[in-house]
């Protein structure tokens, strides 16, 4: 039959990157990261190369011992986006 809906795509690769953290005060940390994640993959009709990874610059705020908020800029590939996250 014909494909309908999603077509499976398989990639395999690795990731390498650098990150830094700078403590602003006891509760606030500035974090930056850059990652490079090349991958090769197989689609039903072709074999290709794709780039994943990206960059980020965000703040981590310790609200209390069991709650942190992190917010800032992170990318998906080269496309930047704003995010906010909670850890508890």
DSSP file (Angstrom, degrees, kcal/mol; ACC not computed):
  #  RESIDUE AA STRUCTURE BP1 BP2  ACC     N-H-->O    O-->H-N    N-H-->O    O-->H-N    TCO  KAPPA ALPHA  PHI   PSI    X-CA   Y-CA   Z-CA
    1    1 A X              0   0    0      0, 0.0     2,-0.2     0, 0.0     0, 0.0   0.000 360.0 360.0 360.0 179.9    0.0    0.0    0.0
    2    2 A X        -     0   0    0      1,-0.1     2,-0.3     0, 0.0     0, 0.0  -0.574 360.0-103.4 -89.4 154.0    0.9    3.6    0.0
    3    3 A X        +     0   0    0     -2,-0.2     2,-0.4     2,-0.0     4,-0.1  -0.558  41.2 179.9 -71.0 137.1    2.5    5.5    2.9
    4    4 A X        -     0   0    0     -2,-0.3     2,-0.4     2,-0.2     0, 0.0  -0.997  52.2  -4.3-137.5 142.5    0.1    7.7    4.8
    5    5 A X  S    S+     0   0    0     -2,-0.4     2,-0.2     2,-0.0    -2,-0.0  -0.679 116.1  18.4  82.6-130.1    0.9    9.8    7.8
    6    6 A X        -     0   0    0     -2,-0.4     2,-0.5     1,-0.0    -2,-0.2  -0.516  59.7-151.6 -86.0 143.9    4.4    9.5    9.2
    7    7 A X        -     0   0    0     -2,-0.2     2,-0.1    -4,-0.1    -2,-0.0  -0.957  27.6-117.9-109.2 126.9    7.4    8.1    7.4
    8    8 A X        -     0   0    0     -2,-0.5    36,-0.5    35,-0.0     2,-0.4  -0.418  31.6-174.6 -68.8 137.3   10.1    6.5    9.6
    9    9 A X        -     0   0    0     34,-0.1     2,-0.5    -2,-0.1    34,-0.2  -0.999   6.6-159.1-131.1 133.2   13.5    8.2    9.5
   10   10 A X  E     +A   42   0A   0     32,-1.9    32,-2.5    -2,-0.4     2,-0.3  -0.957  12.1 176.0-119.3 129.7   16.5    6.8   11.3
   11   11 A X  E     -A   41   0A   0     -2,-0.5     2,-0.4    30,-0.2    30,-0.2  -0.955   8.7-169.1-127.2 149.3   19.6    8.8   12.3
   12   12 A X  E     +A   40   0A   0     28,-2.6    28,-2.3    -2,-0.3     2,-0.3  -0.998  30.0 114.8-135.5 140.9   22.7    7.8   14.3
   13   13 A X  E     -A   39   0A   0     -2,-0.4     2,-0.3    26,-0.2    26,-0.2  -0.913  45.7-107.7-173.3-162.9   25.3   10.2   15.5
   14   14 A X        -     0   0    0     24,-1.3     2,-0.4    -2,-0.3    -2,-0.0  -0.836  18.7-130.9-141.6 177.8   27.0   11.8   18.5
   15   15 A X        +     0   0    0     -2,-0.3     2,-0.3    22,-0.2    22,-0.2  -0.999  17.8 177.5-139.3 141.6   27.2   15.1   20.3
   16   16 A X  E     +B   36   0A   0     20,-2.3    20,-3.3    -2,-0.4     2,-0.3  -0.983  18.7 145.0-137.1 148.7   30.1   17.2   21.5
   17   17 A X  E     -B   35   0A   0     -2,-0.3     2,-0.4    18,-0.3    18,-0.2  -0.990  37.5-119.5-169.1 176.3   29.9   20.6   23.2
   18   18 A X  E     -B   34   0A   0     16,-2.4    16,-2.4    -2,-0.3     2,-0.3  -0.964  24.5-179.4-128.8 146.4   31.1   23.1   25.6
   19   19 A X  E     -B   33   0A   0     -2,-0.4     2,-0.3    14,-0.2    14,-0.2  -0.987   5.6-167.5-142.3 152.1   29.3   24.7   28.6
   20   20 A X  E     -B   32   0A   0     12,-2.4    12,-2.2    -2,-0.3     2,-0.4  -0.979   3.6-161.4-136.7 153.7   30.1   27.3   31.2
   21   21 A X  E     -B   31   0A   0     -2,-0.3     2,-0.4    10,-0.2    10,-0.2  -1.000   3.0-170.8-133.9 137.2   28.5   28.3   34.4
   22   22 A X  E     -B   30   0A   0      8,-2.7     8,-2.8    -2,-0.4     2,-0.5  -0.984  20.8-135.2-128.7 120.4   29.1   31.6   36.3
   23   23 A X  E     -B   29   0A   0     -2,-0.4     6,-0.2     6,-0.2     3,-0.1  -0.625  20.0-178.7 -75.4 121.5   27.7   32.1   39.8
   24   24 A X  S    S-     0   0    0      4,-2.5     2,-0.2    -2,-0.5    -1,-0.2   0.885  70.1 -31.9 -85.5 -45.2   26.1   35.5   40.0
   25   25 A X  S    S-     0   0    0      3,-1.5    -1,-0.3     0, 0.0     3,-0.3  -0.848  84.4 -67.9-153.2-167.6   25.1   35.0   43.6
   26   26 A X  S    S+     0   0    0     -2,-0.2     3,-0.0     1,-0.2    -3,-0.0   0.789 131.9  31.0 -61.8 -27.3   24.1   32.2   45.9
   27   27 A X  S    S+     0   0    0      1,-0.1    35,-3.1    34,-0.1     2,-0.4   0.574 110.8  66.5-107.9 -11.6   20.8   31.7   44.1
   28   28 A X  E     + C   0  61A   0     -3,-0.3    -4,-2.5    33,-0.2    -3,-1.5  -0.947  51.5 179.7-125.7 130.4   21.5   32.7   40.5
   29   29 A X  E     -BC  23  60A   0     31,-2.3    31,-2.9    -2,-0.4     2,-0.5  -0.992  18.4-145.6-128.8 132.8   23.7   31.0   37.9
   30   30 A X  E     -BC  22  59A   0     -8,-2.8    -8,-2.7    -2,-0.4     2,-0.4  -0.858  22.9-171.3 -95.4 129.8   24.4   32.1   34.3
   31   31 A X  E     -BC  21  58A   0     27,-3.1    27,-2.7    -2,-0.5     2,-0.3  -0.966   9.4-177.8-126.1 138.1   24.9   29.2   32.0
   32   32 A X  E     +BC  20  57A   0    -12,-2.2   -12,-2.4    -2,-0.4     2,-0.3  -0.968   7.1 174.8-130.8 150.5   26.0   29.1   28.4
   33   33 A X  E     -BC  19  56A   0     23,-2.3    23,-2.2    -2,-0.3     2,-0.3  -0.997  16.5-170.5-152.8 151.7   26.4   26.1   26.0
   34   34 A X  E     -BC  18  55A   0    -16,-2.4   -16,-2.4    -2,-0.3     2,-0.3  -0.974  15.5-174.6-142.3 133.4   27.2   25.3   22.4
   35   35 A X  E     -BC  17  54A   0     19,-3.1    19,-1.8    -2,-0.3     2,-0.4  -0.939  15.9-158.8-130.4 151.1   26.8   21.8   21.0
   36   36 A X  E     +BC  16  53A   0    -20,-3.3   -20,-2.3    -2,-0.3     2,-0.3  -0.995  15.3 173.3-127.3 123.1   27.6   20.1   17.7
   37   37 A X  E     - C   0  52A   0     15,-2.2    15,-1.6    -2,-0.4   -22,-0.2  -0.666   5.7-177.2-136.1  79.0   25.7   17.0   16.9
   38   38 A X  E     + C   0  51A   0     -2,-0.3   -24,-1.3    13,-0.2     2,-0.3  -0.430   8.9 179.0 -73.7 152.7   26.3   15.6   13.4
   39   39 A X  E     -AC  13  50A   0     11,-1.8    11,-2.4   -26,-0.2     2,-0.4  -0.995  22.5-146.8-151.2 149.9   24.3   12.6   12.3
   40   40 A X  E     +AC  12  49A   0    -28,-2.3   -28,-2.6    -2,-0.3     2,-0.3  -0.907  29.5 177.5-113.6 150.0   24.0   10.4    9.3
   41   41 A X  E     -AC  11  48A   0      7,-2.4     7,-1.6    -2,-0.4     2,-0.5  -0.923  28.2-127.3-149.5 170.7   20.7    8.8    8.5
   42   42 A X  E     -AC  10  47A   0    -32,-2.5   -32,-1.9    -2,-0.3     2,-0.3  -0.990  18.9-178.6-127.0 126.4   18.6    6.7    6.2
   43   43 A X  E >   - C   0  46A   0      3,-2.9     3,-0.6    -2,-0.5   -34,-0.1  -0.772  48.3-100.0-109.5 158.9   15.2    7.7    4.8
   44   44 A X  T 3  S+     0   0    0    -36,-0.5     3,-0.1    -2,-0.3   -35,-0.1   0.795 122.0  29.5 -52.9 -26.4   13.3    5.2    2.6
   45   45 A X  T 3  S+     0   0    0      1,-0.2     2,-0.3     0, 0.0    -1,-0.2   0.506 124.6  17.3-114.3  -5.0   14.5    7.1   -0.5
   46   46 A X  E <   -C   43   0A   0     -3,-0.6    -3,-2.9     2,-0.0     2,-0.5  -0.991  57.1-127.4-159.9 163.3   17.9    8.6    0.4
   47   47 A X  E     +C   42   0A   0     -2,-0.3     2,-0.3    -5,-0.2    -5,-0.2  -0.985  44.4 165.3-115.4 129.5   20.9    8.6    2.7
   48   48 A X  E     -C   41   0A   0     -7,-1.6    -7,-2.4    -2,-0.5     2,-0.4  -0.794  35.7-119.6-140.8 177.8   21.7   12.0    4.1
   49   49 A X  E     -C   40   0A   0     -2,-0.3     2,-0.3    -9,-0.2    -9,-0.2  -0.947  27.8-173.8-121.5 140.7   23.6   14.1    6.6
   50   50 A X  E     -C   39   0A   0    -11,-2.4   -11,-1.8    -2,-0.4     2,-0.5  -0.986  17.3-137.2-138.4 148.1   21.9   16.3    9.1
   51   51 A X  E     +C   38   0A   0     -2,-0.3     2,-0.3   -13,-0.2   -13,-0.2  -0.912  26.7 167.1-105.5 127.9   23.1   18.9   11.7
   52   52 A X  E     +C   37   0A   0    -15,-1.6   -15,-2.2    -2,-0.5     2,-0.3  -0.788  35.6  69.0-123.7 175.5   21.6   19.0   15.2
   53   53 A X  E     +C   36   0A   0     -2,-0.3    24,-2.2   -17,-0.2     2,-0.4  -0.847  45.9 168.8 115.0-154.4   22.8   20.8   18.2
   54   54 A X  E     -C   35   0A   0    -19,-1.8   -19,-3.1    -2,-0.3     2,-0.3  -1.000  30.3 -69.2 146.3-144.1   22.9   24.5   18.8
   55   55 A X  E     -C   34   0A   0     -2,-0.4    20,-2.0    22,-0.3     2,-0.3  -0.926  29.7-168.9-149.4 165.0   23.5   27.0   21.5
   56   56 A X  E     -CD  33  74A   0    -23,-2.2   -23,-2.3    -2,-0.3     2,-0.3  -0.986  12.0-174.0-159.5 152.0   22.0   28.4   24.7
   57   57 A X  E     +CD  32  73A   0     16,-2.6    16,-2.8    -2,-0.3     2,-0.3  -0.890  32.6 144.0-147.8 115.2   22.3   31.2   27.2
   58   58 A X  E     -CD  31  72A   0    -27,-2.7   -27,-3.1    -2,-0.3     2,-0.4  -0.959  41.9-117.2-153.0 165.1   20.1   31.1   30.2
   59   59 A X  E     -CD  30  71A   0     12,-2.8    12,-2.0    -2,-0.3     2,-0.5  -0.843  15.2-154.4-108.0 143.1   19.8   31.7   33.9
   60   60 A X  E     -CD  29  70A   0    -31,-2.9   -31,-2.3    -2,-0.4     2,-0.5  -0.983  12.9-167.2-117.3 121.3   19.2   29.2   36.6
   61   61 A X  E     -CD  28  69A   0      8,-3.4     8,-2.5    -2,-0.5     2,-1.0  -0.940  14.8-145.2-114.9 121.9   17.5   30.5   39.8
   62   62 A X  E     + D   0  68A   0    -35,-3.1     6,-0.2    -2,-0.5     3,-0.1  -0.742  19.6 177.2 -84.6 102.5   17.3   28.5   43.0
   63   63 A X  E    S-     0   0A   0      4,-1.6     2,-0.3    -2,-1.0    -1,-0.2   0.947  70.3 -27.2 -70.6 -49.0   13.9   29.4   44.5
   64   64 A X  E >  S- D   0  67A   0      3,-1.7     3,-1.5    -3,-0.2    -1,-0.3  -0.870  82.9 -75.9-151.0-175.2   14.4   27.0   47.3
   65   65 A X  T 3  S+     0   0    0      1,-0.3     3,-0.1    -2,-0.3    -2,-0.0   0.768 130.4  34.5 -63.3 -25.0   16.3   23.7   47.9
   66   66 A X  T 3  S+     0   0    0      1,-0.1     2,-0.3    -4,-0.0    -1,-0.3   0.195 113.0  62.4-115.2  17.1   13.8   21.7   45.9
   67   67 A X  E <   +D   64   0A   0     -3,-1.5    -3,-1.7     2,-0.0    -4,-1.6  -0.951  51.4 170.8-146.6 123.4   12.8   24.1   43.2
   68   68 A X  E     -DE  62  87A   0     19,-2.5    19,-2.5    -2,-0.3     2,-0.4  -0.962  16.1-154.5-126.7 149.8   14.8   25.8   40.5
   69   69 A X  E     -DE  61  86A   0     -8,-2.5    -8,-3.4    -2,-0.4     2,-0.4  -0.984  10.4-171.8-118.9 131.9   13.6   27.9   37.5
   70   70 A X  E     +DE  60  85A   0     15,-2.6    15,-3.3    -2,-0.4     2,-0.3  -0.992  13.2 162.0-125.8 136.1   15.7   28.2   34.4
   71   71 A X  E     +DE  59  84A   0    -12,-2.0   -12,-2.8    -2,-0.4     2,-0.3  -0.993  19.3  81.1-150.1 149.7   14.9   30.5   31.6
   72   72 A X  E    S-DE  58  83A   0     11,-2.1    11,-2.2    -2,-0.3     2,-0.5  -0.988  72.4 -23.7 157.9-143.4   16.6   32.1   28.6
   73   73 A X  E     +DE  57  82A   0    -16,-2.8   -16,-2.6    -2,-0.3     2,-0.3  -0.899  50.1 163.3-111.5 130.1   17.6   31.4   25.0
   74   74 A X  E     -DE  56  81A   0      7,-2.8     7,-1.8    -2,-0.5     2,-0.3  -0.981  21.9-141.1-139.7 153.2   18.1   27.9   23.5
   75   75 A X  E     - E   0  80A   0    -20,-2.0     2,-0.5    -2,-0.3     5,-0.2  -0.785  12.0-148.1-116.1 158.9   18.2   26.9   19.9
   76   76 A X  E >  S- E   0  79A   0      3,-2.5     3,-1.5    -2,-0.3     2,-0.4  -0.936  85.9 -41.7-118.4 102.2   17.0   24.0   17.9
   77   77 A X  T 3  S-     0   0    0    -24,-2.2   -22,-0.3    -2,-0.5   -25,-0.1  -0.665 124.9 -29.9  68.4-129.6   19.7   23.7   15.2
   78   78 A X  T 3  S+     0   0    0     -2,-0.4     2,-0.6   -24,-0.1    -1,-0.2   0.563 116.7 103.7 -92.0  -9.1   20.4   27.4   14.3
   79   79 A X  E <   -E   76   0A   0     -3,-1.5    -3,-2.5     1,-0.0     2,-0.1  -0.631  64.7-145.5 -81.3 115.5   16.8   28.5   15.1
   80   80 A X  E     +E   75   0A   0     -2,-0.6     2,-0.3    -5,-0.2    -5,-0.2  -0.372  21.7 173.5 -79.5 158.0   16.7   30.3   18.4
   81   81 A X  E     -E   74   0A   0     -7,-1.8    -7,-2.8    -2,-0.1     2,-0.3  -0.984  29.9-116.7-157.5 155.6   13.8   30.2   20.9
   82   82 A X  E     +E   73   0A   0     -2,-0.3     2,-0.3    -9,-0.2    -9,-0.2  -0.721  36.7 178.2 -92.8 145.2   12.9   31.4   24.4
   83   83 A X  E     -E   72   0A   0    -11,-2.2   -11,-2.1    -2,-0.3     2,-0.4  -0.977  20.7-163.1-144.5 158.1   12.2   28.8   27.0
   84   84 A X  E     +E   71   0A   0     -2,-0.3     2,-0.3   -13,-0.2   -13,-0.2  -0.991  17.8 178.4-138.6 138.3   11.3   28.5   30.7
   85   85 A X  E     -E   70   0A   0    -15,-3.3   -15,-2.6    -2,-0.4     2,-0.4  -0.957  16.4-147.8-140.3 157.6   11.7   25.4   32.7
   86   86 A X  E     -E   69   0A   0     -2,-0.3     2,-0.4   -17,-0.2   -17,-0.2  -0.964   5.1-165.2-125.5 141.4   11.2   24.2   36.3
   87   87 A X  E      E   68   0A   0    -19,-2.5   -19,-2.5    -2,-0.4    -2,-0.0  -0.997 360.0 360.0-124.9 127.9   13.1   21.5   38.2
   88   88 A X              0   0    0     -2,-0.4    -1,-0.1   -21,-0.2   -19,-0.0   0.313 360.0 360.0-149.2 360.0   11.6   20.1   41.4
